[in-house]
């Protein structure tokens, strides 16, 4: 089942972030800025066309345990990951 990444805010307060529409040279800065703007308990649902394994390592290095990472969908061309800020 494909996830609809066009929804900006879900009913549970999860904020959508579709990386596919952001120029590659700005992507990491935009993602880190969005994560930094979240409050404890909030979630950013990240959508991408590839599995961002190097980015996940950078997020772990920078934020540590402050950000929980959970795959929602992990299929070729359809990657959806929830980043939840811990309280």
Jmol script that loads the backbone (N, CA, C; Angstrom):
load data "model"
ATOM      1  N   UNK A   1       0.841  -1.179   0.000  1.00  0.00           N
ATOM      2  CA  UNK A   1       0.000   0.000   0.000  1.00  0.00           C
ATOM      3  C   UNK A   1       0.889   1.246   0.000  1.00  0.00           C
ATOM      4  N   UNK A   2       0.726   2.100  -0.973  1.00  0.00           N
ATOM      5  CA  UNK A   2       1.530   3.313  -1.086  1.00  0.00           C
ATOM      6  C   UNK A   2       1.056   4.356  -0.086  1.00  0.00           C
ATOM      7  N   UNK A   3       1.983   5.084   0.428  1.00  0.00           N
ATOM      8  CA  UNK A   3       1.698   6.151   1.378  1.00  0.00           C
ATOM      9  C   UNK A   3       1.542   7.461   0.608  1.00  0.00           C
ATOM     10  N   UNK A   4       0.595   8.312   0.999  1.00  0.00           N
ATOM     11  CA  UNK A   4       0.365   9.590   0.331  1.00  0.00           C
ATOM     12  C   UNK A   4       1.207  10.670   0.992  1.00  0.00           C
ATOM     13  N   UNK A   5       2.332  11.009   0.369  1.00  0.00           N
ATOM     14  CA  UNK A   5       3.258  11.990   0.926  1.00  0.00           C
ATOM     15  C   UNK A   5       2.838  13.432   0.643  1.00  0.00           C
ATOM     16  N   UNK A   6       1.724  13.618  -0.037  1.00  0.00           N
ATOM     17  CA  UNK A   6       1.285  14.975  -0.359  1.00  0.00           C
ATOM     18  C   UNK A   6       0.522  15.631   0.791  1.00  0.00           C
ATOM     19  N   UNK A   7       0.220  14.884   1.838  1.00  0.00           N
ATOM     20  CA  UNK A   7      -0.516  15.428   2.982  1.00  0.00           C
ATOM     21  C   UNK A   7       0.477  16.149   3.895  1.00  0.00           C
ATOM     22  N   UNK A   8       0.315  17.492   4.098  1.00  0.00           N
ATOM     23  CA  UNK A   8       1.318  18.238   4.886  1.00  0.00           C
ATOM     24  C   UNK A   8       1.281  17.960   6.383  1.00  0.00           C
ATOM     25  N   UNK A   9       0.075  17.801   6.962  1.00  0.00           N
ATOM     26  CA  UNK A   9      -0.039  17.513   8.396  1.00  0.00           C
ATOM     27  C   UNK A   9      -1.124  16.457   8.573  1.00  0.00           C
ATOM     28  N   UNK A  10      -0.785  15.395   9.275  1.00  0.00           N
ATOM     29  CA  UNK A  10      -1.728  14.320   9.505  1.00  0.00           C
ATOM     30  C   UNK A  10      -2.537  14.611  10.764  1.00  0.00           C
ATOM     31  N   UNK A  11      -3.650  13.918  10.923  1.00  0.00           N
ATOM     32  CA  UNK A  11      -4.544  14.180  12.052  1.00  0.00           C
ATOM     33  C   UNK A  11      -3.856  14.020  13.405  1.00  0.00           C
ATOM     34  N   UNK A  12      -2.868  13.165  13.474  1.00  0.00           N
ATOM     35  CA  UNK A  12      -2.189  12.941  14.757  1.00  0.00           C
ATOM     36  C   UNK A  12      -1.069  13.948  15.025  1.00  0.00           C
ATOM     37  N   UNK A  13      -0.939  14.976  14.178  1.00  0.00           N
ATOM     38  CA  UNK A  13       0.085  15.989  14.381  1.00  0.00           C
ATOM     39  C   UNK A  13       1.420  15.659  13.748  1.00  0.00           C
ATOM     40  N   UNK A  14       1.455  14.620  12.942  1.00  0.00           N
ATOM     41  CA  UNK A  14       2.669  14.266  12.215  1.00  0.00           C
ATOM     42  C   UNK A  14       2.796  15.206  11.016  1.00  0.00           C
ATOM     43  N   UNK A  15       3.977  15.773  10.838  1.00  0.00           N
ATOM     44  CA  UNK A  15       4.223  16.720   9.761  1.00  0.00           C
ATOM     45  C   UNK A  15       4.895  16.021   8.588  1.00  0.00           C
ATOM     46  N   UNK A  16       4.341  16.205   7.415  1.00  0.00           N
ATOM     47  CA  UNK A  16       4.906  15.595   6.223  1.00  0.00           C
ATOM     48  C   UNK A  16       6.102  16.373   5.694  1.00  0.00           C
ATOM     49  N   UNK A  17       7.078  15.655   5.179  1.00  0.00           N
ATOM     50  CA  UNK A  17       8.259  16.262   4.563  1.00  0.00           C
ATOM     51  C   UNK A  17       8.608  15.421   3.340  1.00  0.00           C
ATOM     52  N   UNK A  18       8.304  15.931   2.155  1.00  0.00           N
ATOM     53  CA  UNK A  18       8.575  15.211   0.917  1.00  0.00           C
ATOM     54  C   UNK A  18       9.878  15.722   0.322  1.00  0.00           C
ATOM     55  N   UNK A  19      10.946  14.963   0.518  1.00  0.00           N
ATOM     56  CA  UNK A  19      12.279  15.379   0.074  1.00  0.00           C
ATOM     57  C   UNK A  19      12.421  15.369  -1.439  1.00  0.00           C
ATOM     58  N   UNK A  20      11.548  14.676  -2.126  1.00  0.00           N
ATOM     59  CA  UNK A  20      11.665  14.553  -3.576  1.00  0.00           C
ATOM     60  C   UNK A  20      11.483  15.886  -4.287  1.00  0.00           C
ATOM     61  N   UNK A  21      10.817  16.843  -3.661  1.00  0.00           N
ATOM     62  CA  UNK A  21      10.585  18.134  -4.296  1.00  0.00           C
ATOM     63  C   UNK A  21      11.624  19.189  -3.954  1.00  0.00           C
ATOM     64  N   UNK A  22      12.672  18.805  -3.246  1.00  0.00           N
ATOM     65  CA  UNK A  22      13.694  19.758  -2.814  1.00  0.00           C
ATOM     66  C   UNK A  22      14.985  19.491  -3.599  1.00  0.00           C
ATOM     67  N   UNK A  23      15.590  20.545  -4.102  1.00  0.00           N
ATOM     68  CA  UNK A  23      16.841  20.404  -4.854  1.00  0.00           C
ATOM     69  C   UNK A  23      17.873  19.677  -3.999  1.00  0.00           C
ATOM     70  N   UNK A  24      18.611  18.777  -4.611  1.00  0.00           N
ATOM     71  CA  UNK A  24      19.569  17.942  -3.873  1.00  0.00           C
ATOM     72  C   UNK A  24      20.557  18.752  -3.055  1.00  0.00           C
ATOM     73  N   UNK A  25      21.001  19.879  -3.565  1.00  0.00           N
ATOM     74  CA  UNK A  25      22.005  20.662  -2.835  1.00  0.00           C
ATOM     75  C   UNK A  25      21.461  21.287  -1.561  1.00  0.00           C
ATOM     76  N   UNK A  26      20.132  21.386  -1.430  1.00  0.00           N
ATOM     77  CA  UNK A  26      19.510  21.974  -0.238  1.00  0.00           C
ATOM     78  C   UNK A  26      18.879  20.932   0.680  1.00  0.00           C
ATOM     79  N   UNK A  27      18.816  19.690   0.229  1.00  0.00           N
ATOM     80  CA  UNK A  27      18.037  18.667   0.930  1.00  0.00           C
ATOM     81  C   UNK A  27      18.464  18.445   2.376  1.00  0.00           C
ATOM     82  N   UNK A  28      19.732  18.196   2.610  1.00  0.00           N
ATOM     83  CA  UNK A  28      20.169  17.882   3.978  1.00  0.00           C
ATOM     84  C   UNK A  28      19.952  19.065   4.912  1.00  0.00           C
ATOM     85  N   UNK A  29      20.241  20.272   4.449  1.00  0.00           N
ATOM     86  CA  UNK A  29      20.019  21.454   5.286  1.00  0.00           C
ATOM     87  C   UNK A  29      18.537  21.600   5.622  1.00  0.00           C
ATOM     88  N   UNK A  30      17.670  21.352   4.651  1.00  0.00           N
ATOM     89  CA  UNK A  30      16.229  21.460   4.886  1.00  0.00           C
ATOM     90  C   UNK A  30      15.754  20.405   5.878  1.00  0.00           C
ATOM     91  N   UNK A  31      16.259  19.194   5.752  1.00  0.00           N
ATOM     92  CA  UNK A  31      15.869  18.109   6.651  1.00  0.00           C
ATOM     93  C   UNK A  31      16.329  18.397   8.076  1.00  0.00           C
ATOM     94  N   UNK A  32      17.583  18.808   8.244  1.00  0.00           N
ATOM     95  CA  UNK A  32      18.090  19.110   9.581  1.00  0.00           C
ATOM     96  C   UNK A  32      17.356  20.298  10.189  1.00  0.00           C
ATOM     97  N   UNK A  33      17.035  21.303   9.371  1.00  0.00           N
ATOM     98  CA  UNK A  33      16.268  22.446   9.858  1.00  0.00           C
ATOM     99  C   UNK A  33      14.879  22.048  10.314  1.00  0.00           C
ATOM    100  N   UNK A  34      14.239  21.187   9.546  1.00  0.00           N
ATOM    101  CA  UNK A  34      12.893  20.718   9.909  1.00  0.00           C
ATOM    102  C   UNK A  34      12.933  19.906  11.197  1.00  0.00           C
ATOM    103  N   UNK A  35      13.907  19.016  11.332  1.00  0.00           N
ATOM    104  CA  UNK A  35      14.022  18.228  12.560  1.00  0.00           C
ATOM    105  C   UNK A  35      14.296  19.126  13.765  1.00  0.00           C
ATOM    106  N   UNK A  36      15.125  20.116  13.581  1.00  0.00           N
ATOM    107  CA  UNK A  36      15.461  21.033  14.672  1.00  0.00           C
ATOM    108  C   UNK A  36      14.250  21.861  15.105  1.00  0.00           C
ATOM    109  N   UNK A  37      13.298  22.071  14.207  1.00  0.00           N
ATOM    110  CA  UNK A  37      12.112  22.870  14.521  1.00  0.00           C
ATOM    111  C   UNK A  37      11.037  22.086  15.274  1.00  0.00           C
ATOM    112  N   UNK A  38      11.141  20.765  15.279  1.00  0.00           N
ATOM    113  CA  UNK A  38      10.128  19.950  15.951  1.00  0.00           C
ATOM    114  C   UNK A  38      10.270  20.027  17.464  1.00  0.00           C
ATOM    115  N   UNK A  39       9.141  19.929  18.134  1.00  0.00           N
ATOM    116  CA  UNK A  39       9.083  19.904  19.594  1.00  0.00           C
ATOM    117  C   UNK A  39       9.029  18.449  20.070  1.00  0.00           C
ATOM    118  N   UNK A  40       9.403  18.179  21.323  1.00  0.00           N
ATOM    119  CA  UNK A  40       9.301  16.815  21.849  1.00  0.00           C
ATOM    120  C   UNK A  40       7.889  16.254  21.664  1.00  0.00           C
ATOM    121  N   UNK A  41       7.837  15.026  21.177  1.00  0.00           N
ATOM    122  CA  UNK A  41       6.564  14.357  20.929  1.00  0.00           C
ATOM    123  C   UNK A  41       6.062  14.523  19.501  1.00  0.00           C
ATOM    124  N   UNK A  42       6.631  15.458  18.740  1.00  0.00           N
ATOM    125  CA  UNK A  42       6.205  15.665  17.365  1.00  0.00           C
ATOM    126  C   UNK A  42       6.981  14.737  16.427  1.00  0.00           C
ATOM    127  N   UNK A  43       6.371  14.472  15.273  1.00  0.00           N
ATOM    128  CA  UNK A  43       6.942  13.555  14.295  1.00  0.00           C
ATOM    129  C   UNK A  43       6.979  14.202  12.925  1.00  0.00           C
ATOM    130  N   UNK A  44       8.062  13.960  12.205  1.00  0.00           N
ATOM    131  CA  UNK A  44       8.162  14.355  10.802  1.00  0.00           C
ATOM    132  C   UNK A  44       8.136  13.086   9.974  1.00  0.00           C
ATOM    133  N   UNK A  45       7.165  12.985   9.057  1.00  0.00           N
ATOM    134  CA  UNK A  45       7.083  11.840   8.148  1.00  0.00           C
ATOM    135  C   UNK A  45       7.817  12.199   6.866  1.00  0.00           C
ATOM    136  N   UNK A  46       8.939  11.564   6.654  1.00  0.00           N
ATOM    137  CA  UNK A  46       9.875  11.842   5.568  1.00  0.00           C
ATOM    138  C   UNK A  46       9.611  10.898   4.398  1.00  0.00           C
ATOM    139  N   UNK A  47       9.459  11.457   3.199  1.00  0.00           N
ATOM    140  CA  UNK A  47       9.252  10.662   1.992  1.00  0.00           C
ATOM    141  C   UNK A  47      10.395  10.899   1.024  1.00  0.00           C
ATOM    142  N   UNK A  48      10.889   9.814   0.422  1.00  0.00           N
ATOM    143  CA  UNK A  48      12.006   9.928  -0.499  1.00  0.00           C
ATOM    144  C   UNK A  48      11.928   8.813  -1.536  1.00  0.00           C
ATOM    145  N   UNK A  49      12.691   8.959  -2.611  1.00  0.00           N
ATOM    146  CA  UNK A  49      12.691   7.954  -3.666  1.00  0.00           C
ATOM    147  C   UNK A  49      13.786   6.908  -3.482  1.00  0.00           C
ATOM    148  N   UNK A  50      14.646   7.098  -2.483  1.00  0.00           N
ATOM    149  CA  UNK A  50      15.689   6.115  -2.188  1.00  0.00           C
ATOM    150  C   UNK A  50      15.911   6.048  -0.685  1.00  0.00           C
ATOM    151  N   UNK A  51      16.505   4.960  -0.237  1.00  0.00           N
ATOM    152  CA  UNK A  51      16.775   4.761   1.182  1.00  0.00           C
ATOM    153  C   UNK A  51      17.972   5.622   1.579  1.00  0.00           C
ATOM    154  N   UNK A  52      17.778   6.618   2.450  1.00  0.00           N
ATOM    155  CA  UNK A  52      18.843   7.581   2.771  1.00  0.00           C
ATOM    156  C   UNK A  52      19.752   7.115   3.909  1.00  0.00           C
ATOM    157  N   UNK A  53      20.384   5.990   3.739  1.00  0.00           N
ATOM    158  CA  UNK A  53      21.199   5.401   4.811  1.00  0.00           C
ATOM    159  C   UNK A  53      22.298   6.351   5.299  1.00  0.00           C
ATOM    160  N   UNK A  54      23.056   7.043   4.426  1.00  0.00           N
ATOM    161  CA  UNK A  54      24.054   7.998   4.935  1.00  0.00           C
ATOM    162  C   UNK A  54      23.418   9.143   5.733  1.00  0.00           C
ATOM    163  N   UNK A  55      22.258   9.611   5.291  1.00  0.00           N
ATOM    164  CA  UNK A  55      21.549  10.669   6.016  1.00  0.00           C
ATOM    165  C   UNK A  55      21.140  10.186   7.404  1.00  0.00           C
ATOM    166  N   UNK A  56      20.649   8.958   7.507  1.00  0.00           N
ATOM    167  CA  UNK A  56      20.249   8.415   8.809  1.00  0.00           C
ATOM    168  C   UNK A  56      21.441   8.369   9.765  1.00  0.00           C
ATOM    169  N   UNK A  57      22.606   8.015   9.246  1.00  0.00           N
ATOM    170  CA  UNK A  57      23.815   8.005  10.078  1.00  0.00           C
ATOM    171  C   UNK A  57      24.148   9.419  10.550  1.00  0.00           C
ATOM    172  N   UNK A  58      24.012  10.406   9.666  1.00  0.00           N
ATOM    173  CA  UNK A  58      24.273  11.802  10.046  1.00  0.00           C
ATOM    174  C   UNK A  58      23.280  12.276  11.102  1.00  0.00           C
ATOM    175  N   UNK A  59      22.019  11.908  10.945  1.00  0.00           N
ATOM    176  CA  UNK A  59      20.993  12.295  11.923  1.00  0.00           C
ATOM    177  C   UNK A  59      21.309  11.663  13.271  1.00  0.00           C
ATOM    178  N   UNK A  60      21.667  10.388  13.277  1.00  0.00           N
ATOM    179  CA  UNK A  60      22.046   9.719  14.532  1.00  0.00           C
ATOM    180  C   UNK A  60      23.240  10.385  15.180  1.00  0.00           C
ATOM    181  N   UNK A  61      24.224  10.764  14.382  1.00  0.00           N
ATOM    182  CA  UNK A  61      25.423  11.403  14.918  1.00  0.00           C
ATOM    183  C   UNK A  61      25.099  12.769  15.506  1.00  0.00           C
ATOM    184  N   UNK A  62      24.265  13.541  14.827  1.00  0.00           N
ATOM    185  CA  UNK A  62      23.965  14.908  15.259  1.00  0.00           C
ATOM    186  C   UNK A  62      22.953  14.958  16.405  1.00  0.00           C
ATOM    187  N   UNK A  63      21.858  14.196  16.291  1.00  0.00           N
ATOM    188  CA  UNK A  63      20.773  14.265  17.273  1.00  0.00           C
ATOM    189  C   UNK A  63      20.847  13.176  18.335  1.00  0.00           C
ATOM    190  N   UNK A  64      21.542  12.093  18.062  1.00  0.00           N
ATOM    191  CA  UNK A  64      21.626  10.997  19.023  1.00  0.00           C
ATOM    192  C   UNK A  64      20.259  10.410  19.323  1.00  0.00           C
ATOM    193  N   UNK A  65      20.022  10.107  20.598  1.00  0.00           N
ATOM    194  CA  UNK A  65      18.765   9.491  21.018  1.00  0.00           C
ATOM    195  C   UNK A  65      17.581  10.459  21.005  1.00  0.00           C
ATOM    196  N   UNK A  66      17.840  11.718  20.709  1.00  0.00           N
ATOM    197  CA  UNK A  66      16.764  12.713  20.692  1.00  0.00           C
ATOM    198  C   UNK A  66      15.770  12.451  19.555  1.00  0.00           C
ATOM    199  N   UNK A  67      16.214  11.776  18.489  1.00  0.00           N
ATOM    200  CA  UNK A  67      15.345  11.471  17.356  1.00  0.00           C
ATOM    201  C   UNK A  67      15.214   9.960  17.206  1.00  0.00           C
ATOM    202  N   UNK A  68      13.973   9.467  17.289  1.00  0.00           N
ATOM    203  CA  UNK A  68      13.694   8.052  17.024  1.00  0.00           C
ATOM    204  C   UNK A  68      13.363   7.914  15.543  1.00  0.00           C
ATOM    205  N   UNK A  69      13.927   6.900  14.913  1.00  0.00           N
ATOM    206  CA  UNK A  69      13.750   6.681  13.482  1.00  0.00           C
ATOM    207  C   UNK A  69      13.007   5.369  13.274  1.00  0.00           C
ATOM    208  N   UNK A  70      11.893   5.438  12.496  1.00  0.00           N
ATOM    209  CA  UNK A  70      11.114   4.232  12.222  1.00  0.00           C
ATOM    210  C   UNK A  70      10.636   4.244  10.777  1.00  0.00           C
ATOM    211  N   UNK A  71      10.953   3.184  10.063  1.00  0.00           N
ATOM    212  CA  UNK A  71      10.464   3.048   8.691  1.00  0.00           C
ATOM    213  C   UNK A  71       8.959   2.774   8.711  1.00  0.00           C
ATOM    214  N   UNK A  72       8.219   3.499   7.880  1.00  0.00           N
ATOM    215  CA  UNK A  72       6.792   3.265   7.676  1.00  0.00           C
ATOM    216  C   UNK A  72       6.614   2.425   6.414  1.00  0.00           C
ATOM    217  N   UNK A  73       7.430   2.709   5.419  1.00  0.00           N
ATOM    218  CA  UNK A  73       7.408   1.985   4.140  1.00  0.00           C
ATOM    219  C   UNK A  73       8.827   1.929   3.605  1.00  0.00           C
ATOM    220  N   UNK A  74       9.231   0.768   3.155  1.00  0.00           N
ATOM    221  CA  UNK A  74      10.609   0.595   2.664  1.00  0.00           C
ATOM    222  C   UNK A  74      10.597  -0.300   1.425  1.00  0.00           C
ATOM    223  N   UNK A  75      10.173   0.303   0.328  1.00  0.00           N
ATOM    224  CA  UNK A  75      10.118  -0.387  -0.951  1.00  0.00           C
ATOM    225  C   UNK A  75      10.936   0.419  -1.957  1.00  0.00           C
ATOM    226  N   UNK A  76      11.500  -0.235  -2.958  1.00  0.00           N
ATOM    227  CA  UNK A  76      12.285   0.506  -3.967  1.00  0.00           C
ATOM    228  C   UNK A  76      11.469   1.665  -4.557  1.00  0.00           C
ATOM    229  N   UNK A  77      12.028   2.862  -4.486  1.00  0.00           N
ATOM    230  CA  UNK A  77      11.375   4.051  -5.018  1.00  0.00           C
ATOM    231  C   UNK A  77      10.336   4.670  -4.106  1.00  0.00           C
ATOM    232  N   UNK A  78      10.007   4.009  -3.013  1.00  0.00           N
ATOM    233  CA  UNK A  78       8.986   4.501  -2.074  1.00  0.00           C
ATOM    234  C   UNK A  78       9.471   4.307  -0.636  1.00  0.00           C
ATOM    235  N   UNK A  79      10.197   5.280  -0.131  1.00  0.00           N
ATOM    236  CA  UNK A  79      10.712   5.213   1.239  1.00  0.00           C
ATOM    237  C   UNK A  79       9.968   6.233   2.093  1.00  0.00           C
ATOM    238  N   UNK A  80       9.406   5.774   3.197  1.00  0.00           N
ATOM    239  CA  UNK A  80       8.719   6.647   4.135  1.00  0.00           C
ATOM    240  C   UNK A  80       9.269   6.336   5.528  1.00  0.00           C
ATOM    241  N   UNK A  81       9.753   7.378   6.204  1.00  0.00           N
ATOM    242  CA  UNK A  81      10.367   7.212   7.526  1.00  0.00           C
ATOM    243  C   UNK A  81       9.772   8.234   8.476  1.00  0.00           C
ATOM    244  N   UNK A  82       9.410   7.795   9.679  1.00  0.00           N
ATOM    245  CA  UNK A  82       8.989   8.715  10.725  1.00  0.00           C
ATOM    246  C   UNK A  82      10.193   9.064  11.602  1.00  0.00           C
ATOM    247  N   UNK A  83      10.404  10.363  11.790  1.00  0.00           N
ATOM    248  CA  UNK A  83      11.403  10.874  12.722  1.00  0.00           C
ATOM    249  C   UNK A  83      10.631  11.505  13.879  1.00  0.00           C
ATOM    250  N   UNK A  84      10.722  10.902  15.058  1.00  0.00           N
ATOM    251  CA  UNK A  84       9.988  11.400  16.227  1.00  0.00           C
ATOM    252  C   UNK A  84      10.971  11.989  17.232  1.00  0.00           C
ATOM    253  N   UNK A  85      10.660  13.203  17.670  1.00  0.00           N
ATOM    254  CA  UNK A  85      11.499  13.873  18.667  1.00  0.00           C
ATOM    255  C   UNK A  85      11.107  13.352  20.049  1.00  0.00           C
ATOM    256  N   UNK A  86      12.093  12.845  20.757  1.00  0.00           N
ATOM    257  CA  UNK A  86      11.867  12.299  22.097  1.00  0.00           C
ATOM    258  C   UNK A  86      11.760  13.408  23.133  1.00  0.00           C
ATOM    259  N   UNK A  87      10.948  13.185  24.125  1.00  0.00           N
ATOM    260  CA  UNK A  87      10.707  14.194  25.155  1.00  0.00           C
ATOM    261  C   UNK A  87      11.631  14.155  26.292  1.00  0.00           C
TER     262      UNK A  87
END
end "model"
wireframe off; spacefill off
backbone 0.3
color backbone group
